[in-house]
Amino acid sequence: ASVRVKCLQEVLKDSGYQTLWMNTLSPKFHNAGLFESLHGMQKFFDHDFYASRGVSKRIGDWGFADREFYLESLNELDHVTTEGKPFFVNMLTISTHVPHHIIPEGPLPPSLLENKEITEEYQGYLSHLKYADGAFKEFVDELFKKEWAERTLLVVLGDHSIPIGVHYPMEEVQK
């Protein structure tokens, strides 16, 4: 047996919204495209779409870099707004995915680089987070310059954490 529930994107689609999935992986990865289409996603913008638009920079081993993904997504959303319908977008970025190493786009302050208690893996994780934070800030800044942004609700969700220990003691609840 299976459980069938209406997800937000299906409710919005049924209310006249365009529903868009933006991700730099293939919709075949983990059958995401099938899952999303069964739950109301109508249009898919994937790895091939972004590559066709000239996006090629990578951060780490997974998909395209967040900054380039965000900026090209904004270009596409400008086009989507010309269709005159409201839209719901599910965007997934992956520049913080493992493995982690220090990246030039996410420089760390000397205090973090010189601290012998911080593992290289954790430094790499912090470097990826610094890059992702900067890319997201640029995205939000550019998003809210758009005329249509005054009618926009932005919801940010985090997927999961990683099993990399920090360099200071934590209580069990913090872990």
C-alpha distance (Angstrom), angle and dihedral (degrees) to the residues before:
residue distance angle dihedral
A1 . . .
S2 3.77 . .
V3 3.75 134.6 .
R4 3.79 116.4 -126.0
V5 3.79 116.5 -160.6
K6 3.77 131.1 165.7
C7 3.78 112.0 -113.2
L8 3.78 124.5 -153.0
Q9 3.80 93.9 -100.7
E10 3.82 91.1 53.7
V11 3.79 92.1 49.2
L12 3.80 90.1 49.3
K13 3.82 92.7 45.3
D14 3.81 89.1 52.5
S15 3.83 87.4 51.5
G16 3.80 93.5 56.0
Y17 3.79 101.4 -91.4
Q18 3.78 123.6 137.6
T19 3.80 108.0 -124.0
L20 3.79 117.0 -148.6
W21 3.79 133.3 -173.6
M22 3.80 115.3 -158.0
N23 3.79 118.1 -174.3
T24 3.79 134.5 137.4
L25 3.79 93.4 -134.2
S26 3.79 126.8 78.5
P27 3.81 117.3 -87.0
K28 3.82 84.7 -127.1
F29 3.81 90.9 66.4
H30 3.82 105.4 108.6
N31 3.84 86.2 -13.6
A32 3.80 88.0 -79.3
G33 3.81 93.2 152.3
L34 3.79 93.0 54.1
F35 3.79 92.4 45.6
E36 3.80 93.2 47.0
S37 3.82 94.2 45.7
L38 3.80 90.3 51.4
H39 3.80 87.9 54.0
G40 3.79 99.2 49.5
M41 3.80 108.1 -79.1
Q42 3.79 110.9 142.4
K43 3.82 108.0 175.8
F44 3.78 127.1 39.7
F45 3.79 125.4 -157.5
D46 3.79 106.8 -174.3
H47 3.79 143.5 159.1
D48 3.81 93.0 -63.5
F49 3.81 92.3 50.1
Y50 3.81 93.3 51.8
A51 3.81 92.2 43.5
S52 3.82 89.3 52.5
R53 3.81 87.9 54.8
G54 3.79 92.1 55.2
V55 3.80 98.3 -99.3
S56 3.79 107.6 143.8
K57 3.81 109.7 136.7
R58 3.77 115.1 115.5
I59 3.78 132.7 -161.1
G60 3.76 108.3 -160.9
D61 3.79 125.1 -24.9
W62 3.80 101.4 -51.6
G63 3.80 128.4 76.9
F64 3.77 127.3 -49.9
A65 3.78 127.7 -36.1
D66 3.80 115.5 -82.2
R67 3.81 96.7 -125.4
E68 3.81 94.8 55.6
F69 3.81 91.5 40.7
Y70 3.81 92.0 52.2
L71 3.80 95.1 47.3
E72 3.81 94.1 47.9
S73 3.81 89.4 46.1
L74 3.81 89.5 55.3
N75 3.81 89.1 52.3
E76 3.79 90.0 53.4
L77 3.80 92.6 45.7
D78 3.81 88.6 54.2
H79 3.81 86.4 58.3
V80 3.81 92.5 45.1
T81 3.81 91.2 54.7
T82 3.81 90.1 60.2
E83 3.81 88.3 67.6
G84 3.79 88.1 70.4
K85 3.80 97.5 -131.6
P86 3.79 125.9 113.4
F87 3.78 114.5 -109.5
F88 3.77 142.2 -150.6
V89 3.80 117.5 -152.5
N90 3.78 128.8 -165.7
M91 3.81 107.8 -163.9
L92 3.78 124.1 -176.5
T93 3.79 123.9 -166.0
I94 3.76 123.5 -170.3
S95 3.79 109.9 -177.2
T96 3.80 90.2 114.1
H97 3.81 93.7 56.1
V98 3.80 118.4 120.5
P99 2.98 138.4 -64.3
H100 3.79 98.4 67.6
H101 3.75 129.2 -161.3
I102 3.77 132.3 153.5
I103 3.79 108.9 -81.1
P104 3.82 127.8 -162.5
E105 3.81 89.8 -125.3
G106 3.81 90.1 60.2
P107 3.80 106.8 44.3
L108 3.79 116.7 -175.5
P109 3.79 126.4 -142.9
P110 3.82 116.2 -103.4
S111 3.82 91.2 -110.4
L112 3.83 89.9 65.4
L113 3.79 94.1 41.4
E114 3.80 94.1 49.4
N115 3.81 97.5 43.9
K116 3.83 104.8 106.6
E117 3.82 91.0 -160.6
I118 3.82 91.6 66.2
T119 3.80 114.3 84.7
E120 3.80 120.6 -133.1
E121 3.80 88.6 -117.5
Y122 3.81 92.0 55.9
Q123 3.81 90.6 45.9
G124 3.81 87.6 52.9
Y125 3.79 90.8 49.8
L126 3.81 90.8 50.8
S127 3.81 89.9 48.0
H128 3.81 91.2 53.6
L129 3.81 90.4 47.1
K130 3.80 91.3 51.0
Y131 3.80 90.0 52.1
A132 3.82 92.6 45.9
D133 3.82 92.0 48.7
G134 3.81 91.7 51.5
A135 3.80 92.6 46.8
F136 3.81 91.1 48.8
K137 3.79 92.1 48.4
E138 3.80 90.1 52.6
F139 3.82 89.9 48.3
V140 3.81 92.8 51.0
D141 3.81 92.0 45.6
E142 3.82 91.0 51.4
L143 3.81 93.4 41.5
F144 3.77 94.0 56.3
K145 3.79 91.8 50.4
K146 3.81 87.5 66.5
E147 3.81 118.3 99.2
W148 3.79 90.8 -132.8
A149 3.82 92.0 52.8
E150 3.80 91.8 81.6
R151 3.81 85.4 73.3
T152 3.81 94.4 45.3
L153 3.77 131.5 110.7
L154 3.79 112.9 -162.0
V155 3.80 116.7 -159.3
V156 3.80 119.4 -175.7
L157 3.79 122.1 -160.8
G158 3.78 130.1 -176.2
D159 3.77 118.0 -141.7
H160 3.77 105.6 -155.2
S161 3.75 143.5 -45.6
I162 3.76 131.3 -114.9
P163 3.80 134.3 -114.2
I164 3.79 95.6 -113.4
G165 3.76 113.7 127.4
V166 3.77 122.0 -132.6
H167 3.79 123.3 -127.4
Y168 3.80 96.7 -110.9
P169 3.81 131.7 63.6
M170 3.79 116.6 -90.6
E171 3.77 132.1 -164.6
E172 3.81 116.3 -116.4
V173 3.81 92.1 -104.9
Q174 3.83 90.2 54.4
K175 3.80 91.3 53.7
